């Protein structure tokens, strides 16, 4: 996924993808590998909260890894929110044909712009969100057929 973040008054463009519990981040020609550790799940009576991440930087792998499936892909053509955020722009419309990895939605999360690509080629059969709306990680955004 591509991200645009602002840090200490400067804008940065990042690209990232996950491989198991590792997140590969590329910024300004540098490659970083971050290992995320999640906190224990909350009891079902507690309100949902964002997962806690404790990143640890490690040396980049020597060989280029193959990309893993999109973390925004649910089952049967479901496109899910990769994290809590606000829908900034919906780039597709109902019944529109889309290519694999075509940009579907732009979100804002933790002051970062998050692009949500199509996990497969197909046709948009339903849009479940509206621009300006808030979503939680795992919420269904779009359905593809």
GUDOVEX-989233 format. One line per field, with one value per residue: residue number from 1; x, y, z negated of N, C-alpha, C, O, CB in turn. Coordinates in Angstrom, 1 decimal, padded with zeros to 4 digits. Glycine has a CB too. Layout:
! GUDOVEX-989233
gutor: NUM/... .
n.xx: X/... .
n.yy: Y/... .
n.zz: Z/... .
ca.xx: X/... .
ca.yy: Y/... .
ca.zz: Z/... .
c.xx: X/... .
c.yy: Y/... .
c.zz: Z/... .
o.xx: X/... .
o.yy: Y/... .
o.zz: Z/... .
cb.xx: X/... .
cb.yy: Y/... .
cb.zz: Z/... .
This chain:
! GUDOVEX-989233
gutor: 1/2/3/4/5/6/7/8/9/10/11/12/13/14/15/16/17/18/19/20/21/22/23/24/25/26/27/28/29/30/31/32/33/34/35/36/37/38/39/40/41/42/43/44/45/46/47/48/49/50/51/52/53/54/55/56/57/58/59/60/61/62/63/64/65/66/67/68/69/70/71/72/73/74/75/76/77/78/79/80/81/82/83/84/85/86/87/88/89/90/91/92/93/94/95/96/97/98/99/100/101/102/103/104/105/106/107/108/109/110/111/112/113/114/115/116/117/118/119/120/121/122/123/124/125/126/127/128/129/130/131/132/133/134/135/136/137/138/139/140/141/142/143/144/145 .
n.xx: 000.8/000.4/001.4/001.0/002.6/003.0/005.6/007.1/006.6/007.3/006.6/006.2/006.5/005.5/005.8/004.3/004.0/002.8/004.2/003.4/004.0/005.6/006.2/007.0/008.6/009.2/011.0/012.1/014.0/015.2/014.9/012.9/012.3/009.8/008.7/005.6/004.0/001.2/-001.1/-002.7/-006.0/-008.9/-011.4/-014.7/-016.7/-015.6/-015.3/-014.4/-011.0/-008.2/-005.6/-002.6/000.6/004.0/006.6/009.7/012.7/014.6/017.4/017.3/016.1/018.2/017.4/014.8/011.5/008.6/005.5/002.8/-000.6/-003.1/-003.8/-006.3/-008.2/-011.1/-013.2/-014.8/-014.8/-014.9/-013.8/-011.9/-011.5/-008.2/-007.4/-008.5/-010.2/-010.9/-013.0/-011.8/-011.9/-013.8/-013.0/-014.2/-017.3/-020.6/-021.1/-018.8/-016.1/-013.0/-009.4/-007.0/-005.4/-006.1/-006.8/-009.2/-010.3/-009.4/-008.2/-007.9/-005.8/-004.6/-003.3/-002.2/-002.3/-004.0/-004.1/-006.5/-006.4/-007.8/-008.2/-008.3/-009.2/-012.3/-015.8/-017.5/-019.9/-021.1/-021.0/-020.1/-019.6/-019.4/-018.0/-016.2/-017.2/-016.6/-014.6/-013.9/-011.1/-011.3/-013.9/-016.3/-015.8/-016.1/-017.7/-016.7/-017.3 .
n.yy: -001.2/002.3/005.2/008.5/010.5/012.9/014.2/015.9/018.3/017.7/016.1/012.7/010.0/006.7/003.2/000.1/-003.3/-006.4/-009.3/-012.0/-011.5/-009.3/-006.0/-004.5/-001.6/001.0/004.0/006.9/005.5/003.8/000.8/-000.8/-003.2/-004.1/-005.5/-006.4/-006.6/-007.8/-006.8/-008.7/-009.9/-007.9/-008.4/-009.5/-007.8/-005.3/-002.1/-002.0/-001.6/-000.1/-002.2/-002.7/-001.8/-002.7/-001.7/-003.0/-002.3/-004.0/-005.4/-005.1/-007.7/-009.8/-010.7/-009.9/-010.0/-011.9/-010.3/-010.3/-011.5/-008.9/-007.2/-006.1/-007.7/-009.5/-012.4/-013.9/-011.7/-009.4/-006.2/-005.0/-002.6/-001.6/-000.5/001.5/004.6/007.5/007.8/009.3/009.6/008.1/006.2/004.7/003.5/002.1/-000.9/-000.6/-001.8/-003.1/-003.3/-005.6/-004.5/-001.9/001.5/001.9/003.2/006.0/006.6/008.2/007.8/008.1/010.5/009.8/009.1/006.5/004.2/002.1/-000.7/-002.7/-006.1/-008.0/-008.4/-007.3/-006.5/-003.8/-004.4/-003.5/-000.6/000.1/002.3/005.8/009.0/010.8/009.3/007.3/004.4/001.1/-001.0/-003.8/-003.5/-003.8/-002.4/-002.3/-004.5/-006.9/-008.6 .
n.zz: 000.0/000.6/-001.2/-002.5/-004.7/-007.4/-009.2/-011.7/-010.4/-007.7/-004.6/-003.7/-001.4/-001.5/-000.9/-001.6/-002.7/-004.1/-005.6/-007.0/-010.4/-009.9/-008.7/-005.7/-004.9/-002.7/-002.1/-000.7/000.8/-001.1/-002.9/-005.3/-007.9/-009.9/-012.9/-014.1/-017.2/-018.8/-021.3/-024.0/-023.3/-024.1/-026.7/-025.7/-026.6/-026.8/-025.1/-021.5/-020.6/-019.0/-017.8/-019.7/-018.7/-018.7/-017.2/-015.9/-014.5/-012.1/-010.3/-006.8/-004.6/-002.6/000.0/002.3/001.2/002.2/002.9/000.5/000.1/000.2/-002.8/-003.0/-001.9/-002.2/-002.5/000.4/002.3/000.7/-000.4/-002.9/-005.6/-006.3/-008.7/-011.5/-010.6/-008.5/-005.7/-002.9/-000.1/002.4/005.1/007.1/008.7/008.3/010.1/011.6/013.5/012.3/012.1/010.8/008.0/008.5/007.4/005.0/002.7/000.7/-002.5/-005.7/-008.3/-011.5/-010.8/-008.4/-004.9/-003.5/-001.0/000.5/002.3/005.0/004.2/006.2/009.7/010.9/010.6/009.2/006.9/004.6/002.5/-000.6/-002.3/-002.9/-001.7/-004.1/-006.2/-009.1/-009.8/-011.2/-011.7/-009.7/-008.9/-006.4/-003.2/-000.4/002.0/004.3/007.4 .
ca.xx: 000.0/001.1/001.0/001.6/002.6/003.7/006.3/007.8/006.4/007.8/005.8/006.9/005.7/005.9/005.2/004.4/003.2/003.0/004.6/003.2/004.0/006.5/005.7/008.1/008.3/010.2/010.8/013.3/015.1/015.6/013.9/012.9/011.5/009.2/007.9/004.5/003.5/-000.2/-001.5/-003.7/-007.3/-009.7/-012.7/-015.8/-017.5/-015.0/-015.5/-013.3/-009.9/-007.1/-004.5/-001.3/001.8/005.3/007.5/011.1/013.4/015.6/018.1/016.5/016.5/019.1/016.7/013.5/010.5/007.4/004.4/001.8/-001.9/-003.5/-004.5/-007.6/-009.1/-011.9/-013.7/-015.8/-014.8/-015.0/-012.7/-012.1/-010.7/-007.0/-007.3/-009.5/-009.9/-012.0/-013.0/-011.5/-012.3/-014.1/-012.5/-015.0/-018.7/-021.3/-021.0/-017.6/-015.0/-011.7/-008.3/-006.3/-004.6/-006.6/-007.2/-010.7/-010.7/-008.4/-008.6/-007.0/-005.7/-003.4/-002.7/-001.6/-003.2/-003.9/-004.8/-007.0/-006.5/-008.6/-007.4/-008.5/-010.0/-013.7/-016.8/-018.0/-021.3/-021.7/-020.1/-020.7/-019.2/-019.5/-016.9/-016.4/-017.6/-015.5/-014.6/-013.0/-010.3/-012.1/-015.2/-016.4/-015.8/-016.6/-017.9/-016.4/-017.7 .
ca.yy: 000.0/003.6/006.1/009.8/010.9/014.1/014.0/017.1/019.3/017.3/015.1/011.6/009.0/005.4/002.0/-000.9/-004.5/-007.2/-010.7/-012.6/-010.5/-008.3/-005.0/-004.0/-000.2/001.7/005.4/007.6/004.6/003.0/-000.3/-001.1/-004.3/-003.8/-006.6/-005.9/-007.6/-007.4/-007.0/-009.7/-009.4/-007.4/-009.2/-009.1/-006.7/-004.0/-001.5/-002.3/-000.7/-000.3/-003.1/-002.0/-002.3/-002.3/-002.0/-003.2/-002.3/-005.0/-005.2/-005.6/-009.0/-009.7/-010.9/-009.2/-011.0/-011.8/-009.6/-011.2/-011.0/-007.7/-007.3/-005.5/-008.6/-010.5/-013.5/-013.7/-010.3/-008.3/-005.4/-004.6/-001.5/-002.1/000.1/002.6/005.8/008.3/007.7/010.6/009.6/006.8/006.4/003.9/003.6/000.9/-001.6/-000.3/-002.8/-002.7/-004.2/-006.0/-003.4/-000.5/002.2/001.9/004.1/006.7/006.8/008.9/007.1/008.6/011.6/009.2/008.8/005.1/003.8/000.7/-001.2/-003.9/-007.3/-008.8/-007.8/-007.7/-005.5/-003.3/-004.8/-002.7/000.3/000.1/003.4/007.1/009.9/011.5/008.4/006.6/002.9/000.4/-002.1/-005.0/-003.1/-004.0/-001.1/-002.6/-005.8/-007.1/-009.9 .
ca.zz: 000.0/000.6/-002.3/-002.6/-006.1/-007.7/-010.4/-012.1/-009.3/-006.4/-004.0/-003.2/-000.7/-001.9/-000.4/-002.6/-002.6/-005.2/-005.4/-008.4/-011.5/-009.5/-007.8/-005.0/-004.6/-001.9/-002.2/-000.2/001.2/-002.2/-003.2/-006.7/-008.2/-011.2/-013.4/-015.0/-018.2/-019.2/-022.7/-024.2/-023.0/-025.3/-026.9/-024.8/-027.2/-026.6/-023.7/-020.7/-020.6/-018.0/-018.3/-020.1/-017.9/-019.2/-016.1/-016.2/-013.3/-011.9/-009.1/-005.6/-004.1/-001.4/001.2/002.4/000.9/003.0/002.2/-000.1/000.4/-000.4/-004.1/-003.0/-001.2/-003.0/-001.7/001.4/002.9/-000.3/-000.6/-004.3/-006.1/-006.9/-010.0/-011.8/-009.9/-007.9/-004.3/-002.3/001.3/003.1/006.5/008.0/008.6/008.4/011.4/012.4/013.6/011.7/012.3/009.6/007.3/008.8/006.3/004.7/001.6/-000.1/-003.8/-006.5/-009.6/-012.3/-010.0/-007.2/-003.8/-003.2/000.3/000.4/003.7/005.2/004.0/007.3/010.7/010.8/010.8/007.9/006.7/003.5/001.8/-002.0/-003.1/-002.3/-002.0/-005.4/-007.2/-009.9/-009.8/-012.1/-011.1/-009.4/-008.4/-004.9/-002.5/001.0/002.5/005.7/008.0 .
c.xx: 000.9/000.5/001.7/001.5/003.3/004.3/007.2/007.8/006.9/006.8/006.7/006.0/006.3/005.2/005.4/003.6/003.6/003.4/004.5/003.2/005.0/005.8/007.0/007.7/009.5/009.9/012.2/014.4/015.6/014.5/014.1/012.0/011.1/008.5/006.9/004.1/002.2/-000.4/-002.5/-005.1/-008.1/-010.9/-013.8/-016.7/-016.9/-015.2/-014.2/-012.2/-008.9/-006.1/-003.2/-000.2/003.1/006.4/009.0/011.8/014.4/016.3/017.3/017.0/017.4/018.4/015.3/012.4/009.3/006.3/003.4/000.5/-002.3/-004.2/-005.9/-008.6/-009.8/-012.2/-014.7/-015.9/-015.0/-013.7/-012.9/-011.1/-009.4/-006.7/-008.4/-009.2/-011.2/-011.9/-012.9/-012.1/-012.6/-013.9/-013.2/-016.5/-019.3/-021.3/-019.7/-016.7/-013.7/-010.7/-007.7/-005.3/-005.0/-007.1/-008.7/-011.0/-009.4/-008.9/-007.5/-007.0/-004.4/-002.6/-001.9/-002.6/-003.0/-004.7/-005.2/-007.2/-007.4/-007.7/-007.4/-009.2/-011.4/-014.6/-017.3/-019.5/-021.9/-020.6/-020.8/-020.4/-019.5/-018.3/-017.2/-016.8/-016.4/-015.7/-013.6/-012.3/-011.2/-013.5/-015.2/-016.6/-016.5/-016.8/-017.6/-016.9/-016.8 .
c.yy: 001.2/004.5/007.4/010.2/012.2/013.9/015.2/018.1/018.9/016.2/014.0/010.6/007.6/004.4/000.9/-002.1/-005.4/-008.6/-011.3/-011.5/-009.4/-007.3/-004.5/-002.6/000.4/003.2/006.0/006.7/003.7/002.0/-000.7/-002.3/-004.1/-005.1/-006.1/-007.0/-007.0/-007.7/-008.1/-009.1/-008.9/-008.4/-008.7/-008.1/-005.4/-003.4/-001.9/-001.2/-001.0/-001.2/-002.3/-002.6/-001.8/-002.6/-002.1/-003.2/-003.3/-004.7/-005.8/-006.9/-008.8/-009.9/-010.2/-010.2/-010.8/-011.1/-010.6/-010.7/-009.7/-007.9/-006.8/-006.5/-009.5/-011.6/-013.1/-012.3/-009.2/-007.6/-004.7/-003.4/-002.1/-001.6/001.1/003.8/006.5/008.1/009.1/010.7/008.2/007.0/005.5/004.1/002.2/000.4/-001.4/-001.5/-002.3/-003.7/-004.6/-004.9/-002.0/000.2/002.3/003.1/004.7/007.0/007.7/008.2/007.6/009.6/011.0/009.0/007.3/004.8/002.4/000.3/-002.4/-005.1/-008.3/-008.0/-008.2/-006.5/-005.1/-003.6/-004.0/-001.8/000.5/001.3/004.7/008.0/010.7/010.6/007.7/005.1/002.4/-000.6/-003.3/-004.7/-003.3/-002.6/-001.3/-004.1/-005.9/-008.5/-010.2 .
c.zz: 000.0/-000.5/-002.1/-004.1/-006.3/-009.1/-010.6/-010.9/-007.9/-005.9/-003.5/-002.5/-001.0/-001.1/-001.4/-002.2/-003.8/-004.8/-006.8/-009.4/-011.2/-008.6/-007.1/-004.5/-003.8/-001.9/-001.7/000.2/000.1/-002.5/-004.7/-007.0/-009.7/-011.7/-014.4/-016.0/-018.7/-020.7/-022.8/-023.9/-024.3/-025.5/-026.1/-025.3/-027.1/-025.2/-022.9/-020.7/-019.5/-018.6/-018.7/-019.3/-018.6/-018.2/-016.6/-014.8/-013.2/-010.6/-007.9/-005.1/-002.8/-000.1/001.2/002.2/001.9/002.3/001.7/000.3/-000.4/-001.7/-004.1/-002.3/-002.3/-002.1/-000.7/002.0/002.0/-000.4/-002.0/-004.6/-006.8/-008.3/-010.3/-011.1/-009.4/-006.4/-003.6/-000.9/001.8/004.5/007.5/007.8/008.7/009.9/012.2/012.4/013.1/011.9/010.9/009.2/007.8/007.5/006.1/003.8/001.1/-001.4/-004.5/-007.9/-010.3/-011.5/-008.8/-006.2/-003.5/-001.9/000.1/001.8/003.8/005.1/005.2/008.4/010.5/011.1/009.4/007.8/005.6/002.9/000.4/-002.8/-002.3/-002.6/-003.3/-006.5/-007.9/-009.8/-010.8/-011.3/-010.9/-008.9/-006.9/-004.2/-001.1/001.2/003.9/006.2/009.1 .
o.xx: 002.0/-000.7/002.8/000.4/004.1/003.7/008.0/008.8/006.8/006.4/007.7/004.8/007.5/004.1/006.5/002.7/004.7/002.9/005.5/002.3/005.3/005.0/007.9/006.7/010.6/008.8/013.2/015.6/016.4/013.3/015.2/010.9/011.9/007.7/007.3/004.0/002.1/000.1/-003.2/-005.3/-007.9/-011.3/-013.8/-017.4/-017.6/-015.4/-013.1/-012.6/-008.9/-005.7/-002.9/-000.1/003.2/007.0/009.4/011.5/015.1/015.8/016.6/018.2/017.2/018.8/014.8/012.3/009.2/006.1/003.1/000.3/-001.8/-005.1/-006.6/-009.8/-009.1/-011.7/-015.3/-017.0/-015.2/-012.6/-013.9/-010.1/-009.5/-006.0/-009.1/-008.0/-012.3/-010.8/-013.7/-012.7/-011.9/-014.5/-012.9/-016.9/-018.7/-021.4/-019.6/-016.5/-013.4/-011.0/-007.9/-004.6/-004.3/-007.6/-009.4/-011.9/-008.4/-010.0/-006.4/-008.1/-003.4/-001.4/-001.0/-003.8/-001.8/-005.9/-004.5/-008.1/-007.7/-006.7/-006.7/-009.8/-011.7/-014.2/-017.6/-020.3/-023.1/-019.4/-021.9/-020.8/-019.8/-017.7/-018.4/-016.7/-015.3/-016.8/-012.7/-012.8/-011.9/-014.2/-014.2/-017.5/-017.4/-016.1/-018.2/-017.0/-017.0 .
o.yy: 001.2/004.5/007.5/010.3/012.6/013.4/015.5/018.7/019.8/015.4/014.2/010.5/007.4/004.6/000.8/-002.0/-005.2/-009.1/-011.2/-010.6/-008.5/-007.7/-004.0/-002.4/000.2/003.6/005.7/006.9/002.8/002.2/-000.8/-002.4/-003.9/-005.6/-005.4/-008.2/-005.8/-008.7/-008.4/-007.9/-009.5/-009.0/-007.5/-007.4/-004.4/-004.2/-002.0/000.0/-002.2/-001.1/-001.3/-003.9/-000.7/-003.7/-001.4/-004.1/-003.5/-003.9/-006.8/-007.2/-007.8/-009.2/-010.0/-011.2/-009.7/-011.4/-011.6/-009.5/-009.5/-008.8/-007.0/-006.2/-010.2/-011.8/-012.1/-011.7/-008.1/-008.1/-004.0/-003.2/-002.9/-002.2/001.4/004.2/006.1/008.1/009.9/011.7/007.3/007.8/005.6/004.7/001.3/001.1/-001.9/-002.2/-001.2/-004.9/-003.9/-004.4/-001.1/-000.5/002.8/003.8/004.1/007.5/007.8/008.0/007.6/009.5/011.7/008.7/006.9/005.2/001.5/000.7/-003.0/-005.2/-009.2/-007.0/-009.3/-005.5/-005.9/-003.0/-003.9/-002.3/001.0/001.4/004.7/007.9/011.1/010.9/007.7/004.6/003.1/-001.1/-003.8/-005.6/-003.1/-001.9/-000.5/-004.8/-005.1/-009.4/-011.3 .
o.zz: -000.5/-000.7/-001.6/-004.6/-005.4/-010.0/-009.7/-010.6/-007.0/-006.7/-002.9/-002.9/-000.8/-000.6/-001.9/-001.4/-004.4/-003.7/-007.5/-009.3/-012.0/-007.7/-007.7/-003.9/-004.2/-001.6/-002.2/-000.1/000.4/-002.3/-005.2/-006.3/-010.6/-010.9/-015.4/-015.6/-019.1/-021.2/-021.8/-024.2/-025.4/-024.6/-025.7/-024.6/-027.3/-024.3/-023.4/-020.8/-019.1/-019.8/-018.0/-019.2/-019.1/-018.2/-017.5/-014.0/-014.2/-009.8/-008.1/-005.2/-002.1/000.9/000.1/002.9/002.5/001.1/002.3/000.8/-001.5/-001.8/-005.1/-002.2/-003.1/-001.0/-000.8/002.0/002.4/-000.4/-002.2/-004.0/-007.7/-009.1/-009.4/-010.9/-009.7/-005.8/-003.8/-000.5/001.5/005.2/008.7/006.8/009.2/010.8/013.3/011.3/013.4/012.0/009.9/010.0/007.4/006.7/007.0/004.1/000.9/-001.6/-004.0/-008.5/-009.7/-011.5/-008.2/-006.5/-003.2/-001.9/-000.3/002.5/002.8/005.6/005.3/008.1/010.0/011.7/008.6/008.6/005.6/002.8/000.4/-004.0/-001.1/-003.7/-003.5/-007.7/-007.4/-009.8/-011.2/-010.3/-011.8/-008.4/-006.2/-004.6/-000.8/000.6/004.7/005.4/009.7 .
cb.xx: -001.0/001.0/001.3/000.9/003.2/002.7/007.2/009.3/007.2/009.2/004.9/007.6/005.7/005.7/005.7/004.0/003.5/001.8/006.0/004.4/004.3/007.8/004.9/008.4/008.1/010.2/010.5/013.8/016.2/015.9/014.2/012.4/012.2/008.3/008.9/003.3/004.5/-001.3/-002.0/-003.6/-008.2/-010.2/-013.1/-016.6/-017.8/-013.5/-015.7/-013.8/-009.2/-006.5/-004.2/-001.0/001.7/005.6/007.4/011.4/014.0/015.1/019.5/016.6/015.3/020.2/016.5/013.3/009.9/007.0/003.7/002.0/-002.9/-004.5/-003.6/-007.6/-008.3/-013.2/-014.3/-017.1/-015.9/-015.4/-012.5/-011.8/-011.5/-005.8/-005.9/-009.6/-009.0/-011.9/-014.3/-010.0/-011.3/-015.7/-011.0/-014.6/-019.3/-022.8/-022.2/-016.9/-014.9/-011.9/-007.2/-005.4/-003.1/-007.8/-006.6/-011.1/-011.5/-007.9/-008.7/-007.3/-005.7/-002.5/-001.7/-000.8/-003.0/-004.5/-003.8/-008.4/-005.1/-009.2/-007.8/-009.3/-009.4/-014.1/-018.0/-017.7/-021.4/-022.3/-019.9/-020.3/-017.7/-020.9/-016.7/-017.4/-018.5/-015.5/-014.3/-013.7/-009.1/-012.2/-015.6/-017.6/-014.4/-015.7/-019.3/-014.8/-019.2 .
cb.yy: 000.0/004.2/005.5/010.8/009.8/015.4/012.7/016.7/020.5/016.8/015.7/010.8/009.3/005.2/001.6/-000.5/-005.2/-007.2/-010.8/-013.5/-011.1/-008.9/-003.9/-004.9/000.6/001.1/005.9/008.6/005.3/003.8/-001.6/000.1/-005.7/-002.5/-007.7/-005.5/-007.7/-008.0/-005.7/-010.3/-010.4/-006.0/-009.2/-010.4/-007.0/-004.1/000.0/-002.5/-000.6/001.0/-004.2/-002.2/-001.7/-003.1/-000.9/-004.5/-000.9/-006.5/-005.9/-004.5/-009.9/-010.7/-012.4/-008.4/-010.8/-013.1/-008.6/-011.2/-012.1/-006.9/-006.7/-004.2/-009.5/-009.8/-014.6/-014.1/-010.3/-008.9/-004.3/-005.7/-000.6/-001.7/000.8/002.8/005.5/009.8/007.0/010.9/010.3/006.4/006.0/002.4/004.6/001.0/-001.2/000.9/-003.4/-002.4/-003.5/-007.4/-003.7/-000.6/003.6/000.6/003.5/008.0/005.4/010.4/005.6/007.4/012.4/007.8/009.7/004.3/004.0/000.7/-001.6/-003.9/-008.0/-010.1/-008.2/-008.2/-005.9/-001.7/-006.3/-003.6/001.7/-001.2/003.4/007.8/010.9/012.6/007.3/007.1/002.4/-000.1/-002.5/-005.9/-001.6/-004.9/-000.6/-001.9/-006.4/-007.0/-009.8 .
cb.zz: -001.2/002.0/-003.6/-001.6/-007.0/-007.8/-010.4/-012.4/-009.7/-006.4/-002.9/-004.4/000.9/-003.4/001.1/-004.0/-001.2/-006.2/-004.7/-008.7/-012.8/-008.9/-008.5/-003.7/-005.9/-000.4/-003.6/-001.2/001.8/-003.5/-002.3/-007.6/-008.0/-011.3/-014.1/-014.1/-019.4/-018.4/-023.4/-025.6/-022.3/-025.0/-028.5/-024.5/-028.7/-026.9/-023.8/-019.3/-022.0/-017.5/-017.3/-021.6/-016.5/-020.5/-015.1/-017.0/-013.0/-012.0/-009.1/-004.5/-003.7/-001.5/001.5/003.7/-000.5/003.6/003.1/-001.6/000.1/000.5/-005.2/-002.2/-000.3/-003.6/-002.6/000.9/003.9/-001.7/000.5/-005.2/-007.1/-006.0/-010.2/-013.4/-008.8/-008.3/-003.8/-002.3/002.2/002.8/006.5/007.7/009.6/008.0/012.2/011.7/015.1/010.2/013.2/009.9/007.7/009.9/006.3/004.1/000.5/000.6/-004.6/-006.7/-009.5/-012.7/-010.9/-007.5/-002.6/-004.4/001.5/-000.4/004.2/006.7/002.8/007.0/012.1/009.5/011.7/007.8/006.5/002.4/002.6/-002.7/-003.4/-002.7/-000.8/-005.3/-006.6/-011.4/-008.4/-013.3/-011.9/-010.6/-008.8/-004.6/-002.2/002.0/002.1/006.0/008.5 .
